Amino acid sequence: MALDWDHLPQATPGLIFNSRIDRRRLFPAPDGWLELGDEDLMKLCISARSMLY
């Protein structure tokens, strides 16, 4: 799973995570997300909602 940098945050930002099997969106993005490490970003990804179902 990877953070999708092709979809930059909007006025009310959300994060999109992509993999071969899923696409997930976390909305709104938490404050300070740019400073988070990989482990914390993975926790956000797990809590994000699938966009495929």
Secondary structure, 3 states (H helix, E strand, C coil): CEECCCCCCCCCCCEEEECCCCEEEECCCCCCHHHCCHHHHHHHHHHCEECCC
